Amino acid sequence: MLKKYLKVIKLFWSAAIAAELEYRVNFLLASFSSLGNFVGSLFGLFLFYGKGYTFGGWSWEEALIILGIFTLLEGFSETFLAPNLNRIVNHVQQGTLDFVLLKPIRSQLWLSTNTLSPWGLPDMVFGCAIVVYAGQKLGLRINDYLISVIPLFFGLVIFYSLWFMLGATSIWFVKIGNVTEVLRGLVQAGRYPMVAYPTAYRFFFTFIIPIAFLTTIPAEAMLGRSQITWTLSAGVLAVLLFFLSTRFWRFALRFYTSASS
């Protein structure tokens, strides 16, 4: 079964890349846009550190690790999440969700992997580059990077699950095209360490909207600061939210009115 799904995803992505590469100038424009956003993020961080201020003991290089992971997360969302999950609303509005549900493949898998956009790849490259640069300045080893992969993966699953559940609410509310932008706006808080925010905000971004699990906890794992309990908590939360996303989708489909009915 897994082999079959992987083959289907490969076909999806091959077709998507072939279609996108017909407009190669877009990739160049996307690269310049990503570079501009990245430089703006660096400048914003420099405004704090340029005068000797630090976020709760986080050095400039350590804060760059956070920014790099955040940029990588942005690239991941632009490449894999936004091209797919933002279309759930369109499928509901236009009635094309009927055709998705009739396909011999799980609808959630189809909706989550049907396409991708290479325009987010520059952000992923910039994010990885700044993480490696800052890591070299801090003397990090390959093992330090590998350790952070686990909580980073958990963070990506958490982000996906939240986004998918928001998209699924379009079955009731239909016109919620901007609701995912609210989530992406909240994720902007992850560009800085959580200690940069007041206690109430840290509580909100950890236990209400778990932004801390997306950037700060993977960075702390890379730097050897994170306790194993936080990584385990990230894993439990990722599994729980992914399970909830599948159950929530099945629950939402009970209220879906077919365009042909």
Steps between C-alpha positions, in 0.01 A plus 500: 500500500778745595688421179186575298447834672864599447469418131186714473667791679799472265266528203322799657821690563659415166198643320492807727868580446468454123207742497672759717824492300312633201526837675868503595515877539268455798772307679743788452241747630421272794872480581532879507186522713633240744834679515326829574291346776806330645704821501206679665486233772874532559469876523214472750709268717801731468296791632488317834854363508673797339497689831601211720152379593446123526186289528525341843861394459474393135809616313489642148603167344246308709225740395609441138432128553141589591467727196645232273254238622216748460607575141520126431149464639378778273652327201342170598156658528537677164617181330272236646221645713370817335466353147291214635317600814391843378315324219267317738289816518485520118399135472210558739390824334514363146365154579813324372540330836251247362760377253764476773276285719430266208868428434639161616734667749453651844361851452723652768810356336390626158422847630831519688736373229336564164743773402800698614657832413878534451474872575551429871833325440708823521370557853599145592848556356543833682375345824741208482787732405452731799466203736827351371674840517390567856577140597857535376542816704371313807713195433209263452566148374305287257340314792357826630325560169371144486356519851291802403349317200266303730329797672506689169308217334251503788461875452424458130234238580345735758493785249346282232232362733392845617488631143301202373242525778451869425453417133246230589277757670419633152240223477291698750608857434599472129657846464797477738774572250680730744481279807826322420666841473414551866693185585792609284491838671523334841788286378694823437556506876729201451770709335623597849576287808198456726686674785468821297131518595326573831393203711137511387605491134745216563219300659272573204763407240590180684173355629223668296651548152820289524732730306787420737507143371562624145822698547621553857497138616682366189757779543547417868548134407767600249674714760482230767267704719178308463392240752386164368155564646442785253592280204271226628225757552547618142467142378187435702345826382586424137341154515196634683440788259553282193251248635256783576541637148400165347206457736392861455506461122280190516266681736484804269416285198179393671377856452624540143219551250596367160482749215304242304237440771 
